[in-house]
């Protein structure tokens, strides 16, 4: 697990694309994060998806396959099914994973795991770079409460994680099986139970991340209270051992929800699509009220044509200009945050493109 970067980015291993961007070239994203539906079977207390409502379509198998074909054709390296919906709610999930991998894309899935079909795990695990279970409570009653899940969900999800670990070991698969907690300060009592649970289930890692909020503070995340949890988070990390990593995303958890940059440079490298098919720079801008930043929909226009369009590059230019301020005009601590910090230092502060460190990290193409 030493090569697993859970609090940072991996652009140092993609110098060619960074250099092309610095020269003003129109680059393909390295990673695309998307969902196959906006639907979800849970009602998590911390869900940002409720803030991302937008008009769109139900994604058919043809639309999904066309998107994956186009992504591979233009030079995308990895696709993660995460974003603003629970992709296990889509009947096309399993075929989509296999289709993307067959096209040469690194594929990943983030899921609550409740609807994941154990009978299809042997089919998809060999095609995945990582499978991450979003699980923010390590005790059954608190799980049901915090995640808005059915009463039987905790036991089912734990059984599915165990099954994934068993298949990985039996087939000697390179896939990473991870668990992720979205930490609300008022749910800190679940940090240690989850760290213990991850080790018991045999997961490769357990990561603790911040909760994002929108610019209006709709979810009422008190970022100052994260600082009171430092000792507890370190106690959780102390449960790490060979083959099992417990990691807090310190740089975001302790940031106070603030950004050091005003312009947004990250989306050309890591783009997000809504489960409605909407193509926008990032998940923070999915909501219909941000339509000035919306590029199009893959249900209406092929992804490769959207990427080639002037509209795509007009939007990318807008969020990278003085007309946009990431500190006040979008939500906190987005998916592109660490990439944005790096690119801001590189372009606005005269930083140098560093040499890639020795060796390669796991999941290199999920930047």
C-alpha positions as CSV (number, residue, x, y, z in Angstrom):
1,X,0.0,0.0,0.0
2,X,3.0,2.3,0.1
3,X,2.4,3.2,-3.6
4,X,-1.3,4.2,-2.9
5,X,-1.8,7.9,-3.0
6,X,-5.0,8.8,-1.1
7,X,-4.3,12.4,-0.3
8,X,-2.7,14.1,-3.3
9,X,-2.6,13.8,-7.1
10,X,-0.7,11.9,-9.8
11,X,0.0,14.6,-12.4
12,X,3.8,14.1,-11.9
13,X,3.3,10.8,-13.8
14,X,1.6,12.6,-16.7
15,X,4.1,15.3,-17.6
16,X,3.5,15.0,-21.4
17,X,-0.1,16.1,-21.0
18,X,0.7,18.8,-18.4
19,X,3.3,20.1,-20.8
20,X,0.8,20.1,-23.7
21,X,-1.7,22.0,-21.6
22,X,1.0,24.6,-20.6
23,X,1.6,25.1,-24.4
24,X,-2.1,25.9,-24.8
25,X,-3.0,22.6,-26.6
26,X,-6.5,21.1,-26.3
27,X,-5.9,18.0,-24.3
28,X,-8.1,15.0,-23.6
29,X,-8.9,14.4,-19.9
30,X,-6.7,11.8,-18.2
31,X,-9.6,10.7,-15.9
32,X,-13.3,11.0,-16.4
33,X,-15.5,10.6,-13.3
34,X,-19.1,9.9,-14.1
35,X,-22.2,8.0,-13.0
36,X,-24.6,5.9,-15.0
37,X,-27.7,7.3,-13.3
38,X,-28.7,10.1,-11.0
39,X,-30.7,7.6,-9.0
40,X,-29.7,6.3,-5.5
41,X,-31.1,3.8,-3.1
42,X,-29.7,5.5,0.0
43,X,-30.3,9.0,1.6
44,X,-26.9,9.7,3.2
45,X,-26.8,12.6,5.6
46,X,-23.8,14.1,3.9
47,X,-25.0,13.6,0.3
48,X,-23.8,16.3,-2.1
49,X,-25.8,14.7,-4.9
50,X,-29.0,16.4,-3.6
51,X,-27.3,19.7,-4.5
52,X,-26.6,18.6,-8.1
53,X,-30.1,18.3,-9.6
54,X,-30.1,18.9,-13.4
55,X,-32.3,18.0,-16.4
56,X,-31.1,15.1,-18.4
57,X,-31.8,11.7,-19.8
58,X,-31.9,8.0,-18.8
59,X,-28.6,6.6,-20.1
60,X,-29.1,3.7,-22.5
61,X,-26.6,1.0,-23.2
62,X,-25.9,2.5,-26.6
63,X,-25.2,6.0,-25.1
64,X,-22.9,4.5,-22.4
65,X,-21.0,2.4,-25.0
66,X,-20.6,5.3,-27.3
67,X,-19.2,7.4,-24.5
68,X,-16.7,4.8,-23.5
69,X,-15.7,4.3,-27.2
70,X,-15.2,8.0,-27.6
71,X,-13.3,8.4,-24.3
72,X,-10.8,5.7,-25.5
73,X,-10.6,7.2,-29.0
74,X,-9.7,10.8,-27.8
75,X,-7.1,9.6,-25.3
76,X,-8.9,9.4,-21.9
77,X,-7.0,6.8,-19.8
78,X,-9.4,6.0,-16.9
79,X,-13.1,6.2,-16.2
80,X,-14.5,6.0,-12.6
81,X,-18.2,5.3,-12.1
82,X,-18.7,7.5,-9.0
83,X,-20.0,11.0,-9.5
84,X,-23.6,12.0,-8.5
85,X,-25.5,8.8,-8.6
86,X,-25.4,5.1,-7.4
87,X,-24.3,3.3,-10.6
88,X,-25.5,-0.1,-9.3
89,X,-29.0,1.3,-9.9
90,X,-28.3,1.2,-13.7
91,X,-29.0,-2.1,-15.4
92,X,-26.0,-1.5,-17.7
93,X,-23.3,-1.2,-15.0
94,X,-21.7,-4.6,-15.4
95,X,-21.6,-4.5,-19.2
96,X,-20.2,-0.9,-19.1
97,X,-17.3,-2.0,-16.9
98,X,-16.4,-4.8,-19.2
99,X,-16.9,-2.7,-22.3
100,X,-14.7,0.1,-21.0
101,X,-11.9,-2.3,-20.1
102,X,-12.1,-4.0,-23.5
103,X,-11.5,-0.6,-25.0
104,X,-8.3,-0.2,-23.0
105,X,-9.6,2.1,-20.3
106,X,-8.7,1.7,-16.7
107,X,-12.1,1.2,-14.9
108,X,-13.2,1.9,-11.3
109,X,-16.4,1.8,-9.3
110,X,-17.4,3.6,-6.2
111,X,-20.6,2.2,-4.6
112,X,-22.5,1.8,-1.4
113,X,-22.5,-1.9,-2.4
114,X,-26.1,-2.8,-1.4
115,X,-27.3,-3.5,-4.9
116,X,-24.0,-5.0,-6.1
117,X,-24.7,-8.5,-7.3
118,X,-22.4,-11.0,-5.6
119,X,-22.9,-13.4,-8.5
120,X,-21.3,-11.0,-11.0
121,X,-18.2,-10.1,-8.9
122,X,-16.0,-12.7,-10.5
123,X,-17.0,-11.1,-13.8
124,X,-16.2,-7.5,-13.1
125,X,-13.3,-7.6,-10.5
126,X,-10.7,-8.6,-13.1
127,X,-11.8,-5.6,-15.2
128,X,-11.5,-3.0,-12.3
129,X,-8.5,-1.1,-11.1
130,X,-10.3,-0.4,-7.9
131,X,-13.6,-1.1,-6.2
132,X,-14.4,1.4,-3.4
133,X,-17.2,1.0,-0.9
134,X,-18.7,4.2,0.4
135,X,-19.4,3.3,4.0
136,X,-19.6,6.0,6.7
137,X,-20.5,4.0,9.8
138,X,-19.0,0.8,11.2
139,X,-21.9,-0.1,13.5
140,X,-25.2,-1.4,12.1
141,X,-27.7,1.1,13.8
142,X,-25.5,4.1,13.1
143,X,-25.0,2.9,9.5
144,X,-28.8,2.8,8.9
145,X,-29.1,6.2,10.5
146,X,-26.2,8.1,8.8
147,X,-26.6,6.5,5.4
148,X,-30.4,6.4,5.2
149,X,-30.1,2.7,4.3
150,X,-32.5,-0.3,4.7
151,X,-32.1,-2.2,8.0
152,X,-30.4,-5.2,6.3
153,X,-28.0,-3.1,4.3
154,X,-25.0,-3.1,6.7
155,X,-24.9,-6.9,6.9
156,X,-25.3,-7.3,3.2
157,X,-22.6,-4.8,2.3
158,X,-20.1,-6.3,4.8
159,X,-20.8,-9.8,3.2
160,X,-20.2,-8.4,-0.2
161,X,-16.9,-6.8,0.8
162,X,-15.8,-10.1,2.3
163,X,-16.8,-11.8,-1.0
164,X,-14.7,-9.3,-3.0
165,X,-11.7,-9.9,-0.8
166,X,-12.1,-13.7,-1.1
167,X,-12.3,-13.5,-4.9
168,X,-9.3,-11.2,-5.2
169,X,-7.2,-13.5,-3.2
170,X,-8.4,-16.7,-4.8
171,X,-7.8,-15.4,-8.4
172,X,-4.7,-13.3,-7.4
173,X,-6.3,-10.2,-8.9
174,X,-4.5,-6.8,-8.8
175,X,-7.8,-4.9,-8.1
176,X,-7.8,-2.7,-5.0
177,X,-10.7,-3.2,-2.5
178,X,-11.2,0.0,-0.5
179,X,-13.6,1.6,2.0
180,X,-14.3,5.3,2.3
181,X,-15.8,7.3,5.0
182,X,-17.3,10.8,4.3
183,X,-16.7,12.4,7.7
184,X,-19.2,14.7,9.3
185,X,-17.9,16.0,12.6
186,X,-21.0,14.8,14.4
187,X,-20.3,11.2,13.1
188,X,-16.8,11.0,14.6
189,X,-17.9,8.2,16.8
190,X,-17.7,5.9,13.8
191,X,-14.1,6.6,12.9
192,X,-12.6,3.9,15.1
193,X,-15.3,1.3,14.4
194,X,-14.8,1.7,10.7
195,X,-11.0,1.4,11.0
196,X,-11.5,-1.8,12.9
197,X,-14.1,-3.1,10.4
198,X,-11.9,-2.5,7.4
199,X,-9.2,-4.7,8.9
200,X,-11.7,-7.3,9.9
201,X,-13.2,-7.5,6.4
202,X,-9.8,-7.7,4.7
203,X,-10.0,-4.5,2.8
204,X,-6.8,-3.1,1.3
205,X,-7.5,0.4,2.7
206,X,-9.8,2.6,4.6
207,X,-9.8,6.3,3.8
208,X,-11.4,9.1,5.8
209,X,-12.3,12.2,3.8
210,X,-13.9,15.5,4.4
211,X,-17.5,16.4,3.5
212,X,-17.9,18.9,0.7
213,X,-20.5,21.7,0.9
214,X,-21.8,24.2,-1.6
215,X,-20.9,27.9,-1.6
216,X,-24.1,28.6,0.4
217,X,-23.2,26.1,3.1
218,X,-26.4,24.1,2.5
219,X,-25.1,21.0,4.3
220,X,-23.9,23.1,7.2
221,X,-20.5,21.4,7.5
222,X,-18.6,23.0,10.4
223,X,-15.0,22.7,9.1
224,X,-13.5,24.2,12.3
225,X,-14.7,21.1,14.2
226,X,-12.5,18.8,12.1
227,X,-9.5,20.2,14.0
228,X,-10.9,18.7,17.2
229,X,-10.7,15.2,15.6
230,X,-6.9,15.1,15.0
231,X,-6.1,12.7,17.8
232,X,-9.0,10.4,16.9
233,X,-7.9,10.3,13.2
234,X,-4.3,9.5,14.2
235,X,-5.6,6.7,16.4
236,X,-7.5,5.3,13.4
237,X,-4.4,5.6,11.2
238,X,-2.4,3.6,13.9
239,X,-4.5,0.6,12.9
240,X,-2.6,0.4,9.6
241,X,-0.6,-2.8,9.2
242,X,1.0,-4.7,6.3
243,X,-1.7,-5.2,3.6
244,X,-4.1,-2.7,5.3
245,X,-3.8,1.1,5.1
246,X,-5.9,3.5,7.2
247,X,-5.5,7.1,5.9
248,X,-7.1,10.4,6.6
249,X,-7.1,13.0,3.8
250,X,-5.4,15.5,6.1
251,X,-4.8,18.2,3.5
252,X,-8.6,18.6,2.9
253,X,-9.8,17.8,6.4
254,X,-7.6,20.5,8.0
255,X,-8.0,23.1,5.2
256,X,-11.0,24.8,6.8
257,X,-12.8,24.4,3.5
258,X,-10.7,27.1,1.9
259,X,-8.8,27.2,-1.4
260,X,-5.5,28.8,-2.2
261,X,-6.4,29.4,-5.9
262,X,-9.1,31.4,-7.6
263,X,-9.0,30.0,-11.2
264,X,-10.0,26.5,-11.9
265,X,-7.4,24.6,-14.1
266,X,-8.2,21.0,-13.2
267,X,-11.2,19.9,-15.4
268,X,-9.3,19.6,-18.6
269,X,-7.4,16.8,-16.8
270,X,-10.1,15.3,-14.7
271,X,-13.6,15.9,-16.1
272,X,-17.0,15.0,-14.5
273,X,-20.2,13.8,-16.1
274,X,-23.5,13.6,-14.3
275,X,-25.6,10.5,-14.2
276,X,-28.1,12.4,-16.3
277,X,-25.6,12.5,-19.2
278,X,-24.7,16.2,-18.6
279,X,-21.1,17.1,-19.4
280,X,-19.9,19.9,-17.1
281,X,-16.4,20.8,-15.9
282,X,-17.0,19.4,-12.4
283,X,-19.7,18.0,-10.1
284,X,-19.9,21.3,-8.2
285,X,-21.4,22.8,-11.3
286,X,-24.0,20.1,-12.2
287,X,-27.0,21.9,-10.8
288,X,-29.3,23.5,-13.4
289,X,-28.6,27.0,-11.9
290,X,-25.0,26.7,-13.3
291,X,-26.2,26.2,-16.9
292,X,-23.7,28.8,-18.1
293,X,-21.0,26.2,-17.4
294,X,-22.9,23.3,-19.0
295,X,-21.4,21.9,-22.2
296,X,-23.9,19.4,-23.5
297,X,-25.3,15.9,-22.9
298,X,-23.9,12.6,-24.2
299,X,-27.5,11.3,-24.8
300,X,-27.8,14.0,-27.4
301,X,-24.3,14.5,-28.8
302,X,-21.4,12.1,-28.9
303,X,-18.8,12.7,-26.2
304,X,-15.9,13.1,-28.7
305,X,-17.9,15.8,-30.5
306,X,-18.6,17.7,-27.3
307,X,-14.9,17.5,-26.4
308,X,-14.0,18.9,-29.9
309,X,-16.6,21.6,-29.7
310,X,-15.9,25.3,-29.2
311,X,-18.4,25.2,-26.4
312,X,-16.3,22.8,-24.4
313,X,-13.2,25.0,-24.6
314,X,-15.2,28.1,-24.1
315,X,-16.3,26.8,-20.7
316,X,-12.9,25.5,-19.8
317,X,-11.5,29.0,-20.6
318,X,-14.2,30.7,-18.6
319,X,-13.5,28.8,-15.3
320,X,-9.7,29.4,-15.9
321,X,-10.2,33.2,-16.3
322,X,-10.6,36.2,-14.0
323,X,-14.4,36.0,-14.6
324,X,-14.5,33.0,-12.3
325,X,-13.5,32.7,-8.6
326,X,-13.3,29.2,-7.3
327,X,-13.2,30.5,-3.7
328,X,-16.7,31.9,-3.8
329,X,-18.5,30.7,-7.0
330,X,-18.6,26.9,-6.4
331,X,-18.6,24.3,-3.6
332,X,-15.8,23.4,-1.3
333,X,-12.9,21.0,-1.7
334,X,-13.9,19.4,-5.0
335,X,-12.6,16.3,-6.8
336,X,-10.2,18.5,-8.8
337,X,-8.9,20.3,-5.7
338,X,-5.4,18.8,-5.4
339,X,-4.9,19.0,-9.1
340,X,-6.0,22.6,-9.0
341,X,-3.5,23.5,-6.3
342,X,-0.7,21.9,-8.3
343,X,-1.6,23.6,-11.6
344,X,-2.1,27.0,-9.9
345,X,1.4,26.9,-8.5
346,X,2.7,25.8,-11.9
347,X,1.0,28.4,-14.0
348,X,0.4,31.4,-11.7
349,X,3.3,31.2,-9.3
350,X,6.1,30.2,-11.7
351,X,6.5,26.7,-10.4
352,X,8.5,24.1,-12.2
353,X,7.1,20.8,-13.6
354,X,8.8,18.3,-11.3
355,X,10.4,15.1,-12.4
356,X,8.2,12.0,-11.7
357,X,9.3,10.3,-8.5
358,X,10.9,6.9,-8.7
359,X,8.5,4.1,-9.5
360,X,4.8,4.4,-10.2
361,X,1.9,4.8,-7.8
362,X,-1.1,2.5,-7.8
363,X,-4.0,3.7,-10.0
364,X,-1.8,6.1,-11.9
365,X,-4.4,7.1,-14.4
366,X,-7.0,8.0,-11.7
367,X,-5.2,11.3,-11.1
